[in-house]
Amino acid sequence: MTISPTSRYFGLETKFLERPDGTKVAYLGRRFTPSPDRFATLSFHVVLQGERLDNVTAKFLGDPEQFWRLADSNGALHPDELTARVGARIRITLPEGIPGVADA
């Protein structure tokens, strides 16, 4: 099983389940959502009417499929929560664990 380095599942252990008939089914181990304090804030984005998270990530991260990074850094278990309210502020961050510049 090959997982892209840009996937939220990259680095998770591949596990196997053996069925009663002896066939093995591959699956990925559990992914724990990181704490938002592990992300350095670069800026904030204020949600506009009708905005979608994939469009926000395309604009700020250059890839609409990276919506999960903003969900993680904003503590959202359901990514659509981030754009559900007009005027909400979304943190735009560095990837998890990369330190930012103090007082940037």
C-alpha positions as YAML, in Angstrom:
chain: A
units: angstrom
residues:
- id: 1
  name: MET
  ca: [0.00, 0.00, 0.00]
- id: 2
  name: THR
  ca: [1.55, 3.29, -1.11]
- id: 3
  name: ILE
  ca: [0.47, 6.49, 0.60]
- id: 4
  name: SER
  ca: [1.38, 9.88, -0.89]
- id: 5
  name: PRO
  ca: [3.60, 12.07, 1.33]
- id: 6
  name: THR
  ca: [0.92, 14.79, 1.13]
- id: 7
  name: SER
  ca: [-1.79, 12.50, 2.52]
- id: 8
  name: ARG
  ca: [-3.01, 12.82, 6.09]
- id: 9
  name: TYR
  ca: [-2.45, 9.07, 6.32]
- id: 10
  name: PHE
  ca: [1.24, 9.18, 5.33]
- id: 11
  name: GLY
  ca: [3.42, 7.44, 7.89]
- id: 12
  name: LEU
  ca: [0.65, 5.38, 9.46]
- id: 13
  name: GLU
  ca: [1.33, 1.71, 10.01]
- id: 14
  name: THR
  ca: [-0.19, -0.75, 7.54]
- id: 15
  name: LYS
  ca: [-1.96, -3.49, 9.46]
- id: 16
  name: PHE
  ca: [-3.66, -6.69, 8.36]
- id: 17
  name: LEU
  ca: [-6.88, -8.40, 9.34]
- id: 18
  name: GLU
  ca: [-7.18, -12.10, 8.65]
- id: 19
  name: ARG
  ca: [-10.66, -13.22, 7.70]
- id: 20
  name: PRO
  ca: [-12.07, -16.62, 8.73]
- id: 21
  name: ASP
  ca: [-11.35, -17.94, 5.23]
- id: 22
  name: GLY
  ca: [-7.67, -17.02, 5.61]
- id: 23
  name: THR
  ca: [-7.58, -14.02, 3.28]
- id: 24
  name: LYS
  ca: [-5.82, -10.95, 4.60]
- id: 25
  name: VAL
  ca: [-7.20, -7.43, 4.31]
- id: 26
  name: ALA
  ca: [-4.81, -4.49, 4.62]
- id: 27
  name: TYR
  ca: [-5.83, -1.37, 6.52]
- id: 28
  name: LEU
  ca: [-4.13, 1.64, 8.05]
- id: 29
  name: GLY
  ca: [-3.66, 2.13, 11.75]
- id: 30
  name: ARG
  ca: [-5.56, 4.84, 13.56]
- id: 31
  name: ARG
  ca: [-4.66, 8.47, 12.92]
- id: 32
  name: PHE
  ca: [-4.76, 10.70, 15.96]
- id: 33
  name: THR
  ca: [-5.59, 14.33, 15.30]
- id: 34
  name: PRO
  ca: [-2.72, 16.56, 16.43]
- id: 35
  name: SER
  ca: [-3.23, 19.34, 18.96]
- id: 36
  name: PRO
  ca: [-3.69, 22.78, 17.35]
- id: 37
  name: ASP
  ca: [-0.85, 24.12, 19.51]
- id: 38
  name: ARG
  ca: [1.58, 22.07, 17.38]
- id: 39
  name: PHE
  ca: [1.01, 24.48, 14.48]
- id: 40
  name: ALA
  ca: [2.65, 27.90, 14.07]
- id: 41
  name: THR
  ca: [0.22, 30.56, 12.83]
- id: 42
  name: LEU
  ca: [1.21, 32.46, 9.70]
- id: 43
  name: SER
  ca: [-1.97, 34.49, 9.26]
- id: 44
  name: PHE
  ca: [-5.73, 34.40, 9.54]
- id: 45
  name: HIS
  ca: [-8.44, 34.22, 6.92]
- id: 46
  name: VAL
  ca: [-11.96, 35.59, 7.46]
- id: 47
  name: VAL
  ca: [-14.64, 33.34, 5.94]
- id: 48
  name: LEU
  ca: [-16.75, 34.90, 3.19]
- id: 49
  name: GLN
  ca: [-20.32, 34.03, 2.19]
- id: 50
  name: GLY
  ca: [-20.44, 30.73, 0.27]
- id: 51
  name: GLU
  ca: [-16.74, 30.01, 0.71]
- id: 52
  name: ARG
  ca: [-15.50, 26.41, 0.67]
- id: 53
  name: LEU
  ca: [-12.53, 25.08, 2.57]
- id: 54
  name: ASP
  ca: [-10.96, 23.49, -0.52]
- id: 55
  name: ASN
  ca: [-10.87, 26.93, -2.16]
- id: 56
  name: VAL
  ca: [-9.26, 28.43, 0.95]
- id: 57
  name: THR
  ca: [-6.56, 25.74, 0.98]
- id: 58
  name: ALA
  ca: [-5.97, 26.15, -2.76]
- id: 59
  name: LYS
  ca: [-5.39, 29.87, -2.20]
- id: 60
  name: PHE
  ca: [-3.17, 29.62, 0.90]
- id: 61
  name: LEU
  ca: [-1.54, 26.19, 0.61]
- id: 62
  name: GLY
  ca: [-1.57, 25.76, -3.16]
- id: 63
  name: ASP
  ca: [-3.48, 22.47, -3.03]
- id: 64
  name: PRO
  ca: [-7.24, 22.07, -2.43]
- id: 65
  name: GLU
  ca: [-6.73, 18.51, -1.17]
- id: 66
  name: GLN
  ca: [-4.79, 19.82, 1.83]
- id: 67
  name: PHE
  ca: [-8.00, 20.99, 3.56]
- id: 68
  name: TRP
  ca: [-7.24, 18.50, 6.33]
- id: 69
  name: ARG
  ca: [-4.18, 20.54, 7.36]
- id: 70
  name: LEU
  ca: [-6.37, 23.54, 8.15]
- id: 71
  name: ALA
  ca: [-8.89, 21.31, 9.90]
- id: 72
  name: ASP
  ca: [-6.09, 19.89, 12.09]
- id: 73
  name: SER
  ca: [-4.53, 23.25, 12.87]
- id: 74
  name: ASN
  ca: [-7.91, 24.76, 13.75]
- id: 75
  name: GLY
  ca: [-9.08, 21.83, 15.88]
- id: 76
  name: ALA
  ca: [-12.00, 20.99, 13.59]
- id: 77
  name: LEU
  ca: [-13.08, 17.35, 13.51]
- id: 78
  name: HIS
  ca: [-15.51, 18.18, 10.70]
- id: 79
  name: PRO
  ca: [-13.72, 20.38, 8.13]
- id: 80
  name: ASP
  ca: [-16.95, 22.03, 6.92]
- id: 81
  name: GLU
  ca: [-17.28, 23.60, 10.39]
- id: 82
  name: LEU
  ca: [-14.51, 26.03, 9.46]
- id: 83
  name: THR
  ca: [-16.50, 27.74, 6.71]
- id: 84
  name: ALA
  ca: [-20.00, 27.28, 8.14]
- id: 85
  name: ARG
  ca: [-20.13, 30.76, 9.69]
- id: 86
  name: VAL
  ca: [-19.48, 33.92, 7.67]
- id: 87
  name: GLY
  ca: [-16.91, 36.06, 9.46]
- id: 88
  name: ALA
  ca: [-15.23, 33.14, 11.27]
- id: 89
  name: ARG
  ca: [-11.44, 33.32, 11.42]
- id: 90
  name: ILE
  ca: [-9.42, 30.39, 10.13]
- id: 91
  name: ARG
  ca: [-5.79, 30.05, 11.20]
- id: 92
  name: ILE
  ca: [-3.41, 29.60, 8.30]
- id: 93
  name: THR
  ca: [-0.43, 27.69, 9.67]
- id: 94
  name: LEU
  ca: [2.83, 26.02, 8.90]
- id: 95
  name: PRO
  ca: [2.71, 22.21, 8.77]
- id: 96
  name: GLU
  ca: [2.54, 20.42, 12.11]
- id: 97
  name: GLY
  ca: [5.66, 20.68, 14.24]
- id: 98
  name: ILE
  ca: [7.47, 23.28, 12.11]
- id: 99
  name: PRO
  ca: [8.24, 26.22, 14.37]
- id: 100
  name: GLY
  ca: [7.37, 29.71, 13.27]
- id: 101
  name: VAL
  ca: [9.21, 32.94, 13.92]
- id: 102
  name: ALA
  ca: [8.48, 34.52, 17.30]
- id: 103
  name: ASP
  ca: [6.52, 37.77, 16.96]
- id: 104
  name: ALA
  ca: [6.20, 37.38, 13.19]
...
